[in-house]
């Protein structure tokens, strides 16, 4: 196997990759590098450890969002290990062909899901992605489930955004004094520190107590700045003017308490007064339903310069793909965008294939990976939605319903029943608006 040099963010190399703690808590907003690093960490562990069985959970109603799994697969490919790993969708897992090590992906939202996870045996390590709402009981249950493999490999990893001020992590690890501080922010807040936690449990009928040192690492976009594009950096810095709370979270790693709707209103225009033939680019973006509560959405966008983006058509539907796809294809053929971008997940592959068959030959259909946290992505693109984005004042019911649901999006993600419409807009700005910022095109 060819040797490759893999770059790791120095802060993670110093305090995670080359240390040995039973718990790592990685806190950071968008572009802080935490999720990407976890793909590197687990790829390394899966290749090097013995009898390693890793559980990956997320607070979702179905199995872990495919973006989390794709992130690991991308890291495996970067390491040059693709030939020795095998990925399956059902069951959702990745397996090392030579040493038998396995990574299992599960949802962890309902009590029923958590009970099923608890029944899994011989788990060596666990990664809870988007663990903002983890409780002490869940923390304890996941840690005590690690009984497989080599004891030194039994590690609980938590990754999260600093958005739950009232949650267990903020209250225990950030509101209380740390036991040891390694690095600080400029304002004196701990950036890298250890906080001990006491875990009580019952073993063979007797109460036991374990003191565990937990390594906490807080990162911001500045820690990974050399790997970001100028536009990615600008998107965050722009929030200093348009959304101060989000700026403090993404730029300074502070826990915030989001309140109220994210966007109060959007700029208006009349389609009858817009000359589409003069647009720099017309783009359609299809976001398919990745879980039972999601809806498929279509947004068709016209770009005029860098600061004028118009939503030409919009559609949302929670019915089966065989009903939705012909409707979307008809709308796409009517507007004739140069490109249609379809998110690359399980159902997205079907959408891509069917849309290619049903749309005009001159329209190019492309797939893309969207591995980032959805709420982070929406927050980080909200500034551009407020300043550079226009919606119609002469549209029909379906279009207006799409816009209304986008405007209903709350800063507190726990208050959102649906985020499909605003997520379509955010993905347009994040991916389809600029090809230089796409991470994985086919």
Helices and strands as residue ranges (DSSP letters): H 10-12, I 13-17, E 23-28, H 34-48, E 53-58, H 66-79, G 82-84, E 85-88, E 93-96, E 102-107, H 111-118, E 125-129, H 136-144, G 151-153, E 156-160, H 168-169, I 170-174, E 180-184, E 190-203, E 206-219, G 221-227, H 230-242, H 244-252, E 267-269, G 271-273, G 276-278, E 281-287, E 296-303, E 309-317, H 321-335, E 339-343, H 346-358, E 364-368, H 374-388, E 389-392, H 397-407, G 413-415, H 420-427, I 428-432, G 435-437
